[in-house]
Amino acid sequence: MSPFRFRVTLVAVAVAVTTVLMIDTWYVVLAPKARIRSEAAAAVLASRLSSAAEMSSAAAEVSADDPTAAVPVVAPAGLVLPSDPAVLVLGDSWAAGWGSDDGRGGYIQEAFDELGWTRTVIDAVGGIGYLNPGDDAGDYQDQFDELGDLSVGDPDLIIVQGSTNDASVEYAGLPDAADTLFDSLQARWPNAQLLMLAGAPEEMPIDPAVLDVNALLGTIAAARGLPIIDPIQEDWITPDNIDDYVDITGHPNDDGHAYLAGLLAADLRALTGG
């Protein structure tokens, strides 16, 4: 083999290896995580759905074989807030604005901007959830425990966003984890109103474990009488628009964040009567 051909071969091999490593890195670090559906989680979900069904006068029959059925929810009262409320958000990478390059901060911040809410703190960590430790920083409870005094003062509204990240761990303990977190939030800020913002789809078809997690969050909201915004139930992301709004890492692009911001702002207006 000539030296030229040998060099070409080495370059080709190097390119191939680099490509494989890049693909592997994308799959491990950026791709949606593998989901876990255990018998324990299915049993907890079926029990919670049955309890939620009993709470609703319009409840349909709920079967353990269909754990992703719509969750009967007791409608909570709307939010009563000042015109420019102090808001705290605990959230994951979507709340942190991952996938956006326009410097606007992501869909939650953009929704606040649209509403004219200026006194806001978004404490968001990639990969975090009620159970899942985000970027080795702990779960939402750990995130809460690390909070010092807020720059906006005591919050009028606390939004806990997500998280589909909990679908990648054993999520049978989700109700207990959520109750502990919301009890902690209410104990520290008894005058704050609480809002749950469930996770949005990051791939199609929606993974059944992600549906499970959002269904569980719906039962938690119903049991506590909390308002919940569920992007899956509201069809924010669909097979028809996911390619336009969500990138290959499972995060909204700039158009996606702008689109989601409009939907979130509309829901917040409806909840506040604005």
HELIX and SHEET records of a PDB file:
HELIX    1   1 PRO A    3  THR A   25  1                                  23    
HELIX    2   2 TRP A   26  LEU A   30  3                                   5    
HELIX    3   3 GLU A   39  MET A   55  1                                  17    
HELIX    4   4 SER A   93  ALA A   96  1                                   4    
HELIX    5   5 TYR A  107  LEU A  115  1                                   9    
HELIX    6   6 GLY A  134  ASP A  136  5                                   3    
HELIX    7   7 TYR A  140  ASP A  145  1                                   6    
HELIX    8   8 THR A  164  SER A  168  5                                   5    
HELIX    9   9 TYR A  171  GLY A  173  5                                   3    
HELIX   10  10 LEU A  174  ARG A  188  1                                  15    
HELIX   11  11 PRO A  208  ARG A  224  1                                  17    
HELIX   12  12 ILE A  242  TYR A  245  1                                   4    
HELIX   13  13 ASP A  254  THR A  272  1                                  19    
SHEET    1   A 5 THR A 120  ALA A 124  0                                        
SHEET    2   A 5 VAL A  87  GLY A  91  1                                        
SHEET    3   A 5 LEU A 157  GLN A 161  1                                        
SHEET    4   A 5 GLN A 193  LEU A 197  1                                        
SHEET    5   A 5 ILE A 228  ILE A 229  1                                        
END                                                                             
